[in-house]
Amino acid sequence: MKRFLLLLSALLLSASFCEARKLPAETLGTVKYEIRYKWGAINAKVASIDLSLNADKWENHHTYHSKAVIKTSAVFSLFIGADMAAECQIEQSDLQPLYFINPHKKGGKDVCFTFIYNRKTKNIESTFQDVKATSTKNFPMDGKTYDLLSVIQFVRFLDASSKKNVDINLLLGEDRYPGVLTYEGKDTQKFPGRETDRFVLRLTGRGVMENGSGNELTFWRSTGSDRNIVGLEAPINPGFMTILIKE
């Protein structure tokens, strides 16, 4: 479930990948969400997320800095761990990721995932560190591989009218999972009184949860100029997780 929360935070943070652009001011700032677990009659709040996106500079790059702060509810913190945070840097010119870091606790121990997108070597350098050891992996930079936070830019700012299906590789933990993002059209039913764009991300490998579930995620994007993610759902066996924007 902790891994799912990290992914949700991520799915909550482009138009063209080679055209330099500046994001509209209304897409920047902090948005608040709450995550709920639903199974039968159970509908419990699991955590809240403050997700921010702001202009920044990093390593001589003009970037967008995104940070997700996840605060778990008192009861569920016993099962999914303490509060956590993740942050990334995204190149302004093409909205491609440059850096990602996610320190958190797993099994009561401090661990940290770091991804460096090295444009000189054309590799993504993945590092996992805990109290015992440090392991590294390299993945090729292919222009369609994203970490837990930068993938939101792809979702929020994708021009849905130009492509209905887009291949995406998602960096999750120490592995990379291939998937397909599908735009499924306008939706006026899920959120009465509000029109949204509906997308489904289907991971073709194992699921995002430790038990292999949750490999299909459905989310709804605002059709307004802010392009915020309004809601997201994913099955996790049993039940499903849902995330809703706080109005």
C-alpha positions as CSV (number, residue, x, y, z in Angstrom):
1,M,0.0,0.0,0.0
2,K,2.9,2.4,0.7
3,R,4.2,1.9,-2.8
4,F,0.7,2.7,-4.1
5,L,0.6,5.9,-2.1
6,L,3.9,7.0,-3.6
7,L,2.5,6.2,-7.1
8,L,-0.6,8.2,-6.4
9,S,1.5,11.2,-5.4
10,A,3.2,10.8,-8.4
11,L,0.1,10.5,-10.7
12,L,-1.2,13.6,-9.1
13,L,1.9,16.0,-10.2
14,S,3.1,17.4,-22.3
15,A,1.9,19.0,-24.9
16,S,5.0,18.7,-27.2
17,F,8.2,17.1,-26.0
18,C,10.6,19.1,-28.2
19,E,8.9,22.5,-28.2
20,A,10.2,24.8,-25.4
21,R,7.3,26.2,-23.5
22,K,6.4,27.9,-20.2
23,L,3.6,26.5,-18.2
24,P,0.6,28.8,-17.5
25,A,0.7,30.4,-14.0
26,E,-2.5,28.6,-13.0
27,T,-0.9,25.2,-13.4
28,L,1.7,26.1,-10.7
29,G,1.4,26.2,-6.9
30,T,0.1,23.6,-4.4
31,V,-2.9,21.4,-4.7
32,K,-4.4,19.3,-1.9
33,Y,-5.8,15.8,-2.2
34,E,-7.1,13.0,0.1
35,I,-6.6,9.3,-0.5
36,R,-9.3,6.8,0.6
37,Y,-9.5,3.0,0.7
38,K,-12.8,1.5,-0.4
39,W,-13.9,-2.1,0.0
40,G,-17.5,-3.0,0.4
41,A,-18.9,-0.8,3.2
42,I,-15.4,0.4,4.1
43,N,-14.6,3.9,2.9
44,A,-11.7,5.2,5.1
45,K,-9.4,8.1,4.7
46,V,-5.8,6.8,4.3
47,A,-3.7,9.9,3.8
48,S,-3.6,13.4,2.5
49,I,-1.2,14.8,-0.1
50,D,0.1,18.3,-0.7
51,L,1.4,18.4,-4.3
52,S,3.4,21.4,-5.5
53,L,4.8,22.5,-8.8
54,N,6.9,25.7,-9.1
55,A,9.6,27.2,-11.4
56,D,13.1,26.6,-10.1
57,K,16.8,26.3,-11.1
58,W,18.8,23.1,-10.7
59,E,22.4,22.3,-11.8
60,N,22.3,25.2,-14.4
61,H,19.0,24.1,-15.7
62,H,15.8,26.1,-15.7
63,T,13.4,23.6,-14.2
64,Y,10.0,23.0,-12.6
65,H,10.4,21.6,-9.1
66,S,7.6,19.2,-7.9
67,K,7.2,18.0,-4.4
68,A,4.7,15.6,-2.8
69,V,4.2,15.6,0.9
70,I,2.1,12.6,2.1
71,K,0.7,12.6,5.6
72,T,-0.9,9.3,6.6
73,S,-3.9,9.1,9.0
74,A,-3.2,8.1,12.6
75,V,-4.7,4.6,12.3
76,F,-3.3,3.7,8.9
77,S,0.2,4.9,9.7
78,L,0.5,1.7,11.7
79,F,0.1,-0.3,8.5
80,I,1.6,1.9,5.8
81,G,4.3,3.8,7.6
82,A,4.9,7.3,8.7
83,D,4.7,10.5,6.7
84,M,6.9,10.7,3.6
85,A,7.9,13.0,0.8
86,A,9.3,12.9,-2.8
87,E,10.5,15.5,-5.1
88,C,11.9,15.9,-8.6
89,Q,13.3,18.4,-11.1
90,I,11.9,18.7,-14.6
91,E,13.6,20.5,-17.5
92,Q,11.5,23.5,-18.5
93,S,12.4,23.4,-22.2
94,D,11.0,19.9,-22.9
95,L,9.2,18.8,-19.6
96,Q,11.5,15.8,-19.4
97,P,12.8,14.7,-15.9
98,L,16.3,15.4,-14.6
99,Y,16.3,14.2,-11.0
100,F,14.1,12.4,-8.5
101,I,14.5,11.5,-4.9
102,N,12.3,9.7,-2.5
103,P,13.5,9.1,1.1
104,H,11.1,7.1,3.2
105,K,10.8,4.3,5.8
106,K,10.3,0.7,4.9
107,G,10.0,-1.9,7.6
108,G,11.0,0.8,10.1
109,K,14.3,1.4,8.3
110,D,15.4,4.5,6.3
111,V,15.6,3.9,2.6
112,C,16.0,6.2,-0.4
113,F,15.4,5.9,-4.2
114,T,17.3,8.4,-6.4
115,F,17.1,8.7,-10.2
116,I,19.5,10.9,-12.2
117,Y,18.6,11.4,-15.9
118,N,22.1,11.9,-17.4
119,R,21.7,13.7,-20.7
120,K,25.4,13.3,-21.5
121,T,25.5,9.5,-21.2
122,K,21.9,9.0,-22.3
123,N,21.3,6.8,-19.2
124,I,19.0,7.0,-16.2
125,E,21.1,6.2,-13.1
126,S,19.0,4.5,-10.5
127,T,20.2,4.2,-6.9
128,F,18.6,2.4,-4.0
129,Q,20.1,3.0,-0.5
130,D,19.4,1.5,2.9
131,V,21.3,1.1,6.1
132,K,23.0,-2.1,4.8
133,A,24.0,-1.4,1.2
134,T,23.7,0.7,-1.9
135,S,22.6,-0.8,-5.3
136,T,22.6,0.8,-8.7
137,K,21.0,0.2,-12.1
138,N,21.1,2.0,-15.4
139,F,18.2,2.4,-17.8
140,P,18.4,3.9,-21.3
141,M,16.9,7.4,-21.7
142,D,14.3,7.0,-24.4
143,G,12.1,10.1,-23.9
144,K,9.2,8.0,-22.5
145,T,10.6,6.9,-19.1
146,Y,9.3,8.8,-16.0
147,D,9.6,8.6,-12.3
148,L,6.7,8.8,-9.8
149,L,6.4,12.6,-10.0
150,S,7.5,13.7,-13.4
151,V,5.0,11.3,-15.0
152,I,2.3,13.7,-13.8
153,Q,3.5,16.3,-16.3
154,F,3.0,13.9,-19.1
155,V,-0.5,13.2,-17.9
156,R,-1.5,16.8,-17.1
157,F,-0.1,18.4,-20.2
158,L,-0.5,15.7,-22.8
159,D,-2.4,17.0,-25.9
160,A,-5.1,14.3,-25.9
161,S,-6.3,15.3,-29.3
162,S,-3.1,14.4,-31.0
163,K,-2.5,10.9,-29.5
164,K,-5.0,8.3,-28.2
165,N,-2.4,5.8,-27.0
166,V,1.1,6.6,-25.7
167,D,3.8,4.2,-24.6
168,I,5.2,5.0,-21.1
169,N,7.8,3.4,-19.0
170,L,7.3,3.9,-15.3
171,L,10.3,3.8,-12.8
172,L,9.0,2.3,-9.7
173,G,11.3,1.1,-6.9
174,E,14.3,-0.6,-8.5
175,D,12.5,-1.6,-11.7
176,R,11.0,-0.1,-14.9
177,Y,7.5,-1.1,-15.9
178,P,6.2,-0.6,-19.5
179,G,2.7,0.6,-20.0
180,V,0.2,2.3,-22.3
181,L,-1.6,5.5,-21.5
182,T,-5.0,5.7,-23.3
183,Y,-7.2,8.8,-23.6
184,E,-10.8,7.6,-23.4
185,G,-12.6,10.8,-24.0
186,K,-14.7,13.3,-22.0
187,D,-16.5,12.2,-18.9
188,T,-19.4,14.1,-17.3
189,Q,-20.6,11.2,-15.1
190,K,-17.9,10.6,-12.6
191,F,-18.0,14.1,-11.1
192,P,-21.5,15.6,-11.6
193,G,-21.5,19.2,-12.8
194,R,-17.8,18.9,-13.9
195,E,-16.5,17.8,-17.3
196,T,-13.2,15.9,-17.2
197,D,-10.8,14.1,-19.5
198,R,-10.6,10.4,-18.7
199,F,-7.3,8.5,-19.1
200,V,-6.4,4.9,-18.3
201,L,-2.8,3.8,-17.6
202,R,-2.3,0.1,-18.1
203,L,1.0,-1.4,-17.0
204,T,1.8,-4.4,-19.1
205,G,4.2,-5.9,-16.4
206,R,3.4,-6.8,-12.8
207,G,1.2,-4.4,-10.8
208,V,2.4,-1.5,-8.8
209,M,1.6,-3.2,-5.5
210,E,3.8,-5.7,-3.8
211,N,1.2,-8.4,-4.4
212,G,1.1,-7.6,-8.2
213,S,-2.3,-5.8,-8.2
214,G,-3.1,-2.3,-9.2
215,N,-1.7,-2.4,-12.7
216,E,-4.6,-0.4,-14.2
217,L,-5.1,3.2,-13.0
218,T,-8.0,5.4,-14.2
219,F,-7.7,9.1,-13.6
220,W,-9.7,12.2,-14.5
221,R,-8.1,15.5,-15.6
222,S,-9.7,18.9,-15.3
223,T,-10.6,20.5,-18.7
224,G,-9.9,23.9,-17.2
225,S,-6.7,25.9,-17.7
226,D,-5.2,24.4,-14.5
227,R,-5.3,20.9,-15.9
228,N,-5.3,19.4,-12.4
229,I,-5.9,15.8,-11.7
230,V,-9.4,15.7,-10.2
231,G,-9.6,12.0,-9.2
232,L,-7.9,8.7,-9.6
233,E,-8.9,5.1,-8.9
234,A,-7.0,1.8,-9.0
235,P,-7.9,-1.8,-7.8
236,I,-5.6,-3.2,-5.2
237,N,-7.2,-6.6,-4.2
238,P,-9.2,-6.4,-2.2
239,G,-11.0,-3.2,-2.8
240,F,-9.5,-0.1,-4.5
241,M,-7.8,3.2,-3.7
242,T,-9.3,6.5,-4.8
243,I,-7.9,10.0,-4.7
244,L,-9.9,13.2,-4.8
245,I,-8.9,16.8,-5.1
246,K,-10.0,19.0,-2.2
247,E,-12.1,21.9,-3.4
